[in-house]
Amino acid sequence: MIERDGFEKPNQFGYFPDGYHIQIKAAYPPDYPPTIVATSPCFPGDLRRDGLPVPKVIQQGSPGS
């Protein structure tokens, strides 16, 4: 994971040799959850399925809680 200039801080990007990509973006306003973007060149578009359950929101807690 690397932090890139030109994006809201903190930001993290991961690039993998097989073409996968993961990005974690800080949210604005700050009380909104971060955005996670993941892409893969390996899956054809016809594999997409609608109706899958929506993942749960990860809540941020105070340090030490």
Biopython code that builds the backbone (N, CA, C, O; Angstrom):
import numpy as np
from Bio.PDB.StructureBuilder import StructureBuilder

atoms = [
    (1, "MET", "N", (0.849, -1.166, 0.000)),
    (1, "MET", "CA", (0.000, 0.000, 0.000)),
    (1, "MET", "C", (0.894, 1.228, 0.000)),
    (1, "MET", "O", (1.901, 1.276, 0.707)),
    (2, "ILE", "N", (0.522, 2.215, -0.793)),
    (2, "ILE", "CA", (1.269, 3.470, -0.838)),
    (2, "ILE", "C", (0.295, 4.623, -0.670)),
    (2, "ILE", "O", (-0.888, 4.494, -0.986)),
    (3, "GLU", "N", (0.786, 5.741, -0.176)),
    (3, "GLU", "CA", (-0.009, 6.959, -0.095)),
    (3, "GLU", "C", (0.434, 7.851, -1.240)),
    (3, "GLU", "O", (1.631, 8.072, -1.427)),
    (4, "ARG", "N", (-0.523, 8.369, -2.013)),
    (4, "ARG", "CA", (-0.196, 9.165, -3.193)),
    (4, "ARG", "C", (-0.495, 10.630, -2.964)),
    (4, "ARG", "O", (-1.448, 10.982, -2.269)),
    (5, "ASP", "N", (0.334, 11.487, -3.559)),
    (5, "ASP", "CA", (0.098, 12.926, -3.540)),
    (5, "ASP", "C", (-1.056, 13.255, -4.483)),
    (5, "ASP", "O", (-1.330, 12.510, -5.424)),
    (6, "GLY", "N", (-1.731, 14.379, -4.221)),
    (6, "GLY", "CA", (-2.825, 14.812, -5.068)),
    (6, "GLY", "C", (-4.183, 14.266, -4.661)),
    (6, "GLY", "O", (-5.174, 14.510, -5.348)),
    (7, "PHE", "N", (-4.246, 13.530, -3.555)),
    (7, "PHE", "CA", (-5.497, 12.982, -3.038)),
    (7, "PHE", "C", (-5.645, 13.395, -1.582)),
    (7, "PHE", "O", (-4.652, 13.654, -0.903)),
    (8, "GLU", "N", (-6.908, 13.459, -1.091)),
    (8, "GLU", "CA", (-7.145, 13.742, 0.330)),
    (8, "GLU", "C", (-6.317, 12.801, 1.179)),
    (8, "GLU", "O", (-6.192, 11.619, 0.857)),
    (9, "LYS", "N", (-5.759, 13.305, 2.244)),
    (9, "LYS", "CA", (-4.980, 12.475, 3.170)),
    (9, "LYS", "C", (-5.884, 12.056, 4.321)),
    (9, "LYS", "O", (-6.675, 12.891, 4.759)),
    (10, "PRO", "N", (-5.838, 10.862, 4.837)),
    (10, "PRO", "CA", (-4.992, 9.769, 4.355)),
    (10, "PRO", "C", (-5.621, 9.091, 3.148)),
    (10, "PRO", "O", (-6.843, 9.075, 3.001)),
    (11, "ASN", "N", (-4.785, 8.535, 2.291)),
    (11, "ASN", "CA", (-5.251, 7.714, 1.185)),
    (11, "ASN", "C", (-4.279, 6.560, 1.017)),
    (11, "ASN", "O", (-3.093, 6.691, 1.320)),
    (12, "GLN", "N", (-4.769, 5.450, 0.544)),
    (12, "GLN", "CA", (-3.897, 4.295, 0.330)),
    (12, "GLN", "C", (-4.278, 3.623, -0.978)),
    (12, "GLN", "O", (-5.457, 3.427, -1.274)),
    (13, "PHE", "N", (-3.270, 3.279, -1.744)),
    (13, "PHE", "CA", (-3.452, 2.591, -3.012)),
    (13, "PHE", "C", (-2.613, 1.324, -2.997)),
    (13, "PHE", "O", (-1.501, 1.325, -2.469)),
    (14, "GLY", "N", (-3.119, 0.268, -3.558)),
    (14, "GLY", "CA", (-2.343, -0.965, -3.698)),
    (14, "GLY", "C", (-2.392, -1.413, -5.148)),
    (14, "GLY", "O", (-3.469, -1.498, -5.738)),
    (15, "TYR", "N", (-1.244, -1.696, -5.721)),
    (15, "TYR", "CA", (-1.150, -2.169, -7.098)),
    (15, "TYR", "C", (-0.435, -3.509, -7.087)),
    (15, "TYR", "O", (0.618, -3.648, -6.465)),
    (16, "PHE", "N", (-0.993, -4.486, -7.763)),
    (16, "PHE", "CA", (-0.448, -5.830, -7.734)),
    (16, "PHE", "C", (-0.019, -6.242, -9.135)),
    (16, "PHE", "O", (-0.616, -5.791, -10.112)),
    (17, "PRO", "N", (1.003, -7.092, -9.259)),
    (17, "PRO", "CA", (1.534, -7.447, -10.574)),
    (17, "PRO", "C", (0.542, -8.166, -11.489)),
    (17, "PRO", "O", (0.712, -8.141, -12.708)),
    (18, "ASP", "N", (-0.484, -8.802, -10.933)),
    (18, "ASP", "CA", (-1.454, -9.505, -11.773)),
    (18, "ASP", "C", (-2.579, -8.602, -12.256)),
    (18, "ASP", "O", (-3.522, -9.086, -12.883)),
    (19, "GLY", "N", (-2.503, -7.282, -11.977)),
    (19, "GLY", "CA", (-3.486, -6.342, -12.485)),
    (19, "GLY", "C", (-4.572, -5.950, -11.508)),
    (19, "GLY", "O", (-5.393, -5.089, -11.823)),
    (20, "TYR", "N", (-4.605, -6.558, -10.326)),
    (20, "TYR", "CA", (-5.587, -6.156, -9.320)),
    (20, "TYR", "C", (-5.221, -4.785, -8.763)),
    (20, "TYR", "O", (-4.055, -4.392, -8.771)),
    (21, "HIS", "N", (-6.228, -4.066, -8.281)),
    (21, "HIS", "CA", (-6.025, -2.713, -7.760)),
    (21, "HIS", "C", (-6.984, -2.526, -6.592)),
    (21, "HIS", "O", (-8.160, -2.876, -6.689)),
    (22, "ILE", "N", (-6.489, -1.980, -5.496)),
    (22, "ILE", "CA", (-7.358, -1.640, -4.365)),
    (22, "ILE", "C", (-7.025, -0.221, -3.926)),
    (22, "ILE", "O", (-5.858, 0.168, -3.881)),
    (23, "GLN", "N", (-8.055, 0.544, -3.606)),
    (23, "GLN", "CA", (-7.885, 1.939, -3.216)),
    (23, "GLN", "C", (-8.811, 2.222, -2.043)),
    (23, "GLN", "O", (-9.985, 1.854, -2.072)),
    (24, "ILE", "N", (-8.288, 2.875, -1.010)),
    (24, "ILE", "CA", (-9.087, 3.300, 0.137)),
    (24, "ILE", "C", (-9.050, 4.818, 0.154)),
    (24, "ILE", "O", (-7.977, 5.412, 0.258)),
    (25, "LYS", "N", (-10.228, 5.459, 0.053)),
    (25, "LYS", "CA", (-10.300, 6.911, -0.031)),
    (25, "LYS", "C", (-10.953, 7.473, 1.223)),
    (25, "LYS", "O", (-11.971, 6.963, 1.692)),
    (26, "ALA", "N", (-10.352, 8.532, 1.757)),
    (26, "ALA", "CA", (-10.946, 9.233, 2.897)),
    (26, "ALA", "C", (-12.245, 9.887, 2.441)),
    (26, "ALA", "O", (-12.376, 10.282, 1.282)),
    (27, "ALA", "N", (-13.184, 9.996, 3.341)),
    (27, "ALA", "CA", (-14.487, 10.563, 3.007)),
    (27, "ALA", "C", (-14.555, 12.026, 3.410)),
    (27, "ALA", "O", (-13.824, 12.481, 4.290)),
    (28, "TYR", "N", (-15.439, 12.746, 2.755)),
    (28, "TYR", "CA", (-15.734, 14.109, 3.158)),
    (28, "TYR", "C", (-17.238, 14.249, 3.129)),
    (28, "TYR", "O", (-17.857, 13.885, 2.129)),
    (29, "PRO", "N", (-17.847, 14.754, 4.166)),
    (29, "PRO", "CA", (-17.274, 15.225, 5.420)),
    (29, "PRO", "C", (-16.677, 14.076, 6.229)),
    (29, "PRO", "O", (-16.982, 12.908, 5.986)),
    (30, "PRO", "N", (-15.823, 14.421, 7.194)),
    (30, "PRO", "CA", (-15.072, 13.405, 7.942)),
    (30, "PRO", "C", (-15.914, 12.357, 8.663)),
    (30, "PRO", "O", (-15.413, 11.267, 8.937)),
    (31, "ASP", "N", (-17.183, 12.651, 8.982)),
    (31, "ASP", "CA", (-17.988, 11.651, 9.687)),
    (31, "ASP", "C", (-18.614, 10.625, 8.733)),
    (31, "ASP", "O", (-19.320, 9.723, 9.184)),
    (32, "TYR", "N", (-18.368, 10.748, 7.427)),
    (32, "TYR", "CA", (-18.824, 9.754, 6.461)),
    (32, "TYR", "C", (-17.818, 8.607, 6.413)),
    (32, "TYR", "O", (-16.639, 8.821, 6.695)),
    (33, "PRO", "N", (-18.251, 7.399, 6.063)),
    (33, "PRO", "CA", (-17.319, 6.265, 5.996)),
    (33, "PRO", "C", (-16.385, 6.392, 4.794)),
    (33, "PRO", "O", (-16.721, 7.061, 3.817)),
    (34, "PRO", "N", (-15.217, 5.755, 4.860)),
    (34, "PRO", "CA", (-14.305, 5.787, 3.708)),
    (34, "PRO", "C", (-14.880, 4.974, 2.547)),
    (34, "PRO", "O", (-15.797, 4.172, 2.725)),
    (35, "THR", "N", (-14.327, 5.198, 1.368)),
    (35, "THR", "CA", (-14.719, 4.455, 0.180)),
    (35, "THR", "C", (-13.617, 3.466, -0.164)),
    (35, "THR", "O", (-12.439, 3.826, -0.165)),
    (36, "ILE", "N", (-13.983, 2.234, -0.453)),
    (36, "ILE", "CA", (-13.028, 1.215, -0.880)),
    (36, "ILE", "C", (-13.370, 0.844, -2.320)),
    (36, "ILE", "O", (-14.502, 0.466, -2.623)),
    (37, "VAL", "N", (-12.373, 0.956, -3.205)),
    (37, "VAL", "CA", (-12.537, 0.623, -4.613)),
    (37, "VAL", "C", (-11.598, -0.532, -4.928)),
    (37, "VAL", "O", (-10.402, -0.449, -4.649)),
    (38, "ALA", "N", (-12.116, -1.596, -5.499)),
    (38, "ALA", "CA", (-11.285, -2.728, -5.903)),
    (38, "ALA", "C", (-11.642, -3.097, -7.337)),
    (38, "ALA", "O", (-12.820, -3.191, -7.681)),
    (39, "THR", "N", (-10.630, -3.305, -8.173)),
    (39, "THR", "CA", (-10.862, -3.679, -9.557)),
    (39, "THR", "C", (-10.026, -4.896, -9.908)),
    (39, "THR", "O", (-8.987, -5.158, -9.303)),
    (40, "SER", "N", (-10.501, -5.624, -10.889)),
    (40, "SER", "CA", (-9.799, -6.808, -11.361)),
    (40, "SER", "C", (-9.956, -6.905, -12.868)),
    (40, "SER", "O", (-11.068, -6.788, -13.381)),
    (41, "PRO", "N", (-8.859, -7.118, -13.584)),
    (41, "PRO", "CA", (-8.963, -7.316, -15.030)),
    (41, "PRO", "C", (-9.344, -8.755, -15.389)),
    (41, "PRO", "O", (-9.486, -9.078, -16.568)),
    (42, "CYS", "N", (-9.509, -9.607, -14.401)),
    (42, "CYS", "CA", (-9.633, -11.053, -14.636)),
    (42, "CYS", "C", (-11.063, -11.542, -14.833)),
    (42, "CYS", "O", (-11.254, -12.664, -15.300)),
    (43, "PHE", "N", (-12.065, -10.751, -14.498)),
    (43, "PHE", "CA", (-13.427, -11.247, -14.542)),
    (43, "PHE", "C", (-14.201, -10.589, -15.674)),
    (43, "PHE", "O", (-14.244, -9.361, -15.743)),
    (44, "PRO", "N", (-14.818, -11.367, -16.567)),
    (44, "PRO", "CA", (-15.639, -10.782, -17.625)),
    (44, "PRO", "C", (-16.925, -10.190, -17.046)),
    (44, "PRO", "O", (-17.413, -10.642, -16.010)),
    (45, "GLY", "N", (-17.461, -9.192, -17.713)),
    (45, "GLY", "CA", (-18.641, -8.484, -17.227)),
    (45, "GLY", "C", (-19.881, -9.337, -17.096)),
    (45, "GLY", "O", (-20.774, -8.995, -16.321)),
    (46, "ASP", "N", (-19.972, -10.445, -17.833)),
    (46, "ASP", "CA", (-21.186, -11.261, -17.762)),
    (46, "ASP", "C", (-21.282, -12.080, -16.477)),
    (46, "ASP", "O", (-22.265, -12.793, -16.275)),
    (47, "LEU", "N", (-20.282, -11.989, -15.610)),
    (47, "LEU", "CA", (-20.346, -12.670, -14.314)),
    (47, "LEU", "C", (-21.074, -11.844, -13.260)),
    (47, "LEU", "O", (-21.365, -12.346, -12.175)),
    (48, "ARG", "N", (-21.372, -10.585, -13.567)),
    (48, "ARG", "CA", (-22.039, -9.713, -12.601)),
    (48, "ARG", "C", (-23.426, -10.252, -12.279)),
    (48, "ARG", "O", (-24.148, -10.732, -13.153)),
    (49, "ARG", "N", (-23.780, -10.160, -10.992)),
    (49, "ARG", "CA", (-25.107, -10.581, -10.547)),
    (49, "ARG", "C", (-25.722, -9.475, -9.704)),
    (49, "ARG", "O", (-25.072, -8.921, -8.817)),
    (50, "ASP", "N", (-26.968, -9.162, -9.987)),
    (50, "ASP", "CA", (-27.714, -8.229, -9.152)),
    (50, "ASP", "C", (-28.385, -9.025, -8.038)),
    (50, "ASP", "O", (-28.543, -10.242, -8.146)),
    (51, "GLY", "N", (-28.780, -8.336, -6.967)),
    (51, "GLY", "CA", (-29.497, -8.996, -5.895)),
    (51, "GLY", "C", (-28.616, -9.582, -4.815)),
    (51, "GLY", "O", (-29.120, -10.244, -3.907)),
    (52, "LEU", "N", (-27.312, -9.361, -4.886)),
    (52, "LEU", "CA", (-26.435, -9.839, -3.821)),
    (52, "LEU", "C", (-26.605, -8.956, -2.595)),
    (52, "LEU", "O", (-26.903, -7.771, -2.744)),
    (53, "PRO", "N", (-26.426, -9.488, -1.388)),
    (53, "PRO", "CA", (-26.583, -8.662, -0.191)),
    (53, "PRO", "C", (-25.550, -7.535, -0.147)),
    (53, "PRO", "O", (-24.401, -7.706, -0.556)),
    (54, "VAL", "N", (-25.978, -6.406, 0.347)),
    (54, "VAL", "CA", (-25.092, -5.248, 0.493)),
    (54, "VAL", "C", (-24.214, -5.470, 1.717)),
    (54, "VAL", "O", (-24.718, -5.856, 2.771)),
    (55, "PRO", "N", (-22.893, -5.230, 1.597)),
    (55, "PRO", "CA", (-22.029, -5.436, 2.771)),
    (55, "PRO", "C", (-22.347, -4.457, 3.893)),
    (55, "PRO", "O", (-22.855, -3.361, 3.654)),
    (56, "LYS", "N", (-22.047, -4.862, 5.100)),
    (56, "LYS", "CA", (-22.279, -4.009, 6.261)),
    (56, "LYS", "C", (-21.291, -2.848, 6.272)),
    (56, "LYS", "O", (-20.185, -2.959, 5.742)),
    (57, "VAL", "N", (-21.693, -1.745, 6.876)),
    (57, "VAL", "CA", (-20.818, -0.587, 7.037)),
    (57, "VAL", "C", (-19.884, -0.845, 8.210)),
    (57, "VAL", "O", (-20.326, -1.273, 9.277)),
    (58, "ILE", "N", (-18.609, -0.590, 8.019)),
    (58, "ILE", "CA", (-17.623, -0.745, 9.087)),
    (58, "ILE", "C", (-17.596, 0.559, 9.877)),
    (58, "ILE", "O", (-17.288, 1.611, 9.317)),
    (59, "GLN", "N", (-17.908, 0.506, 11.150)),
    (59, "GLN", "CA", (-17.926, 1.694, 11.997)),
    (59, "GLN", "C", (-16.553, 1.928, 12.615)),
    (59, "GLN", "O", (-15.893, 0.987, 13.057)),
    (60, "GLN", "N", (-16.133, 3.177, 12.643)),
    (60, "GLN", "CA", (-14.866, 3.529, 13.277)),
    (60, "GLN", "C", (-15.113, 3.827, 14.742)),
    (60, "GLN", "O", (-16.046, 4.554, 15.082)),
    (61, "GLY", "N", (-14.284, 3.272, 15.610)),
    (61, "GLY", "CA", (-14.389, 3.535, 17.035)),
    (61, "GLY", "C", (-13.243, 4.399, 17.512)),
    (61, "GLY", "O", (-12.282, 4.629, 16.778)),
    (62, "SER", "N", (-13.341, 4.871, 18.725)),
    (62, "SER", "CA", (-12.262, 5.644, 19.327)),
    (62, "SER", "C", (-11.095, 4.720, 19.648)),
    (62, "SER", "O", (-11.312, 3.553, 19.977)),
    (63, "PRO", "N", (-9.854, 5.218, 19.559)),
    (63, "PRO", "CA", (-8.713, 4.384, 19.927)),
    (63, "PRO", "C", (-8.861, 3.868, 21.356)),
    (63, "PRO", "O", (-9.218, 4.617, 22.266)),
    (64, "GLY", "N", (-8.584, 2.588, 21.538)),
    (64, "GLY", "CA", (-8.663, 1.992, 22.864)),
    (64, "GLY", "C", (-10.046, 1.527, 23.265)),
    (64, "GLY", "O", (-10.223, 0.996, 24.361)),
    (65, "SER", "N", (-11.053, 1.719, 22.381)),
    (65, "SER", "CA", (-12.408, 1.275, 22.763)),
    (65, "SER", "C", (-12.673, -0.123, 22.298)),
    (65, "SER", "O", (-13.758, -0.656, 22.530)),
]
sb = StructureBuilder()
sb.init_structure("model")
sb.init_model(0)
sb.init_chain("A")
sb.init_seg("    ")
for serial, (resi, resn, name, xyz) in enumerate(atoms, 1):
    if name == "N":
        sb.init_residue(resn, " ", resi, " ")
    sb.init_atom(name, np.array(xyz, "f"), 0.0, 1.0, " ", f" {name:<3s}", serial, name[0])
structure = sb.get_structure()
